[in-house]
Amino acid sequence: MTTVPLPTADTRWRCTLCGNLTRFDVTRSSKVVEYVHLDLAGEPKVEEREVVSETIESVRCRWCNAVDQIELVDRPGAAS
């Protein structure tokens, strides 16, 4: 399993096959700690959520359906 790098403030994802910059399906694994409050009827509500770790497992382009063909490119106006 290859992890996909996360975009930063200066970069964004781009599909290397079709050039898509805006539509992706992201599969990720997260380990979280949640504070769950149950009301008197037993309905749960998450009041606090802390992400302990998170890994992006795959990214699929919504335009051409390519899987893991994503690269990081500079955002427009990003300082290089």
C-alpha positions as CSV (number, residue, x, y, z in Angstrom):
1,M,0.0,0.0,0.0
2,T,1.4,3.3,-1.1
3,T,0.4,6.4,0.8
4,V,-0.5,9.5,-1.1
5,P,1.0,12.8,0.0
6,L,-1.4,15.4,1.4
7,P,-1.7,18.7,-0.3
8,T,-0.2,21.7,1.6
9,A,-0.9,25.4,1.6
10,D,1.3,25.7,-1.4
11,T,0.4,22.5,-3.3
12,R,-2.7,20.7,-4.6
13,W,-3.5,17.3,-6.2
14,R,-3.5,16.8,-10.0
15,C,-4.4,13.6,-11.9
16,T,-1.4,12.7,-14.1
17,L,-3.7,11.1,-16.7
18,C,-6.4,13.6,-17.4
19,G,-5.3,16.8,-15.6
20,N,-8.2,16.9,-13.1
21,L,-7.6,19.3,-10.2
22,T,-10.9,19.3,-8.4
23,R,-12.7,16.0,-8.0
24,F,-11.3,13.0,-6.2
25,D,-12.5,10.0,-4.1
26,V,-10.2,9.7,-1.1
27,T,-9.9,6.5,0.9
28,R,-8.4,7.1,4.3
29,S,-7.8,5.3,7.6
30,S,-8.2,7.3,10.8
31,K,-7.6,6.6,14.4
32,V,-9.7,9.0,16.5
33,V,-10.7,9.5,20.1
34,E,-14.2,10.8,20.5
35,Y,-16.2,12.1,23.5
36,V,-19.7,10.7,23.0
37,H,-22.6,12.2,25.0
38,L,-25.7,10.1,25.2
39,D,-29.0,11.9,25.9
40,L,-31.6,10.3,28.2
41,A,-33.2,8.5,25.3
42,G,-29.8,7.0,24.4
43,E,-29.1,9.0,21.3
44,P,-25.4,9.6,20.9
45,K,-23.8,12.9,19.9
46,V,-20.1,13.3,19.3
47,E,-19.1,16.5,21.2
48,E,-15.3,16.3,20.8
49,R,-13.1,14.5,18.3
50,E,-9.4,14.2,18.3
51,V,-7.6,12.7,15.3
52,V,-4.7,10.6,16.6
53,S,-3.4,9.5,13.2
54,E,-4.6,9.5,9.7
55,T,-3.3,7.9,6.5
56,I,-4.6,8.4,3.0
57,E,-4.7,4.9,1.4
58,S,-5.7,5.8,-2.1
59,V,-7.0,8.6,-4.3
60,R,-9.2,8.0,-7.3
61,C,-9.8,10.6,-10.0
62,R,-13.6,11.2,-10.4
63,W,-13.1,12.3,-14.1
64,C,-11.1,9.3,-15.6
65,N,-11.3,6.8,-12.7
66,A,-7.5,6.5,-12.4
67,V,-6.4,5.2,-9.1
68,D,-3.2,6.5,-7.4
69,Q,-2.2,8.5,-10.5
70,I,-2.1,11.7,-8.4
71,E,0.8,14.2,-8.2
72,L,1.3,17.3,-6.1
73,V,1.5,20.5,-8.1
74,D,1.9,24.2,-7.1
75,R,-1.2,26.1,-6.3
76,P,-1.8,29.3,-8.4
77,G,-0.2,32.2,-6.6
78,A,1.8,30.0,-4.2
79,A,5.2,31.4,-3.3
80,S,7.8,29.1,-4.8
